[in-house]
């Protein structure tokens, strides 16, 4: 009997080369799918904003609770994904090398497997799935949450081991092993607002309002108050008729009331209270309503209500909260010496968010004369001027308005018609009242005009 050589496999079988190749190819396809799963999962899970994760969980979206649980320990989640992905990629390389060894030499099979598997993994295991995950972050994160949880259970021994080893190495190296999963930051929101405006998603006025909201928390009472020189007030000994006349003349519905001088503000008087109890049309000091209310219509004192006195450095966010709690429409701003610096109304605070609220006869604080020239009120802050124009006037602690900027540069009282130059931008004082600069015309440099250094010239 002739000797017969039989190739026997590990289980005593003798599979053909074609069958082995087909089975190996199927396994490789499955492993590529797993590689794509782990790669896309990493992008989707760690690209999703934390506030969206919480919102989806609150809404009861399928897979949201599992996703929230996984992201509660992002370090463990990352280790799970990396362990699974590396096991899959190593297995692909080994199986591909074994399959190619049936047709090529050992060196050729190693070389072909290395470059071939690398190309396949980069395309189908990394690039394509990660691009898909970026475009469908929320939906894909919900889809892969439960499979990732099962992967964590299946790879538990390896996950726990490498999780502890990673944290240990990080501690030895002095690094923090925690993964930052904070909510979106303040700066990121501001960048999104700016990007939305650039892309046309957010209108210009919406952008300005949103940016004012973020500046609101950093604004103090001094920056929004009506300064002392512009405050209209009445003395406590004045008659109700005189107070009504002052309100009508100034166009106000309430006035501060002082005793002696404006540094001793005793409260606020409301026009509605005065009109209800008095009848100025008849020229008489009293009527039956005043007598019924028990007030002496000959004096203003009974109509005065208390008000708040706040330091000029008080944050307007806190001030608004306090005014709402105390139900005050007007407060008095004082400095460190107790001197009255000005007043703040709820309208002043609201204007910090929505912009200037002009009354019927009130002129706009900024008027555009042409493409490069504007006329601004002297009380307009440099922050608003810089936002409105393409300029960067320096903001200092000693001044806040455009008038203060010019006074600071001149170092003296400024006269009508004087002109100044700052980095090529021309400023002309075209309104002076007593010692105050009431109006300034600002002309931006043209494209052909060189930017010069600061200078001051009287015209």
Secondary structure as GFF3:
##gff-version 3
##sequence-region A 1 459
A	DSSP	alpha_helix	17	47	.	.	.	ID=ss1
A	DSSP	alpha_helix	50	59	.	.	.	ID=ss2
A	DSSP	alpha_helix	64	71	.	.	.	ID=ss3
A	DSSP	alpha_helix	74	101	.	.	.	ID=ss4
A	DSSP	alpha_helix	106	120	.	.	.	ID=ss5
A	DSSP	pi_helix	121	127	.	.	.	ID=ss6
A	DSSP	alpha_helix	128	135	.	.	.	ID=ss7
A	DSSP	alpha_helix	137	154	.	.	.	ID=ss8
A	DSSP	alpha_helix	156	172	.	.	.	ID=ss9
A	DSSP	alpha_helix	186	198	.	.	.	ID=ss10
A	DSSP	alpha_helix	204	216	.	.	.	ID=ss11
A	DSSP	alpha_helix	221	224	.	.	.	ID=ss12
A	DSSP	beta_strand	226	227	.	.	.	ID=ss13
A	DSSP	three_ten_helix	228	230	.	.	.	ID=ss14
A	DSSP	beta_strand	233	235	.	.	.	ID=ss15
A	DSSP	alpha_helix	240	250	.	.	.	ID=ss16
A	DSSP	beta_strand	254	258	.	.	.	ID=ss17
A	DSSP	beta_strand	265	270	.	.	.	ID=ss18
A	DSSP	alpha_helix	271	277	.	.	.	ID=ss19
A	DSSP	three_ten_helix	280	282	.	.	.	ID=ss20
A	DSSP	alpha_helix	288	292	.	.	.	ID=ss21
A	DSSP	three_ten_helix	301	303	.	.	.	ID=ss22
A	DSSP	beta_strand	304	305	.	.	.	ID=ss23
A	DSSP	beta_strand	308	311	.	.	.	ID=ss24
A	DSSP	alpha_helix	316	326	.	.	.	ID=ss25
A	DSSP	beta_strand	330	334	.	.	.	ID=ss26
A	DSSP	beta_strand	340	345	.	.	.	ID=ss27
A	DSSP	alpha_helix	346	354	.	.	.	ID=ss28
A	DSSP	beta_strand	366	368	.	.	.	ID=ss29
A	DSSP	beta_strand	373	377	.	.	.	ID=ss30
A	DSSP	alpha_helix	382	388	.	.	.	ID=ss31
A	DSSP	alpha_helix	402	410	.	.	.	ID=ss32
A	DSSP	beta_strand	419	422	.	.	.	ID=ss33
A	DSSP	beta_strand	425	433	.	.	.	ID=ss34
A	DSSP	beta_strand	436	443	.	.	.	ID=ss35
A	DSSP	beta_strand	455	457	.	.	.	ID=ss36
###
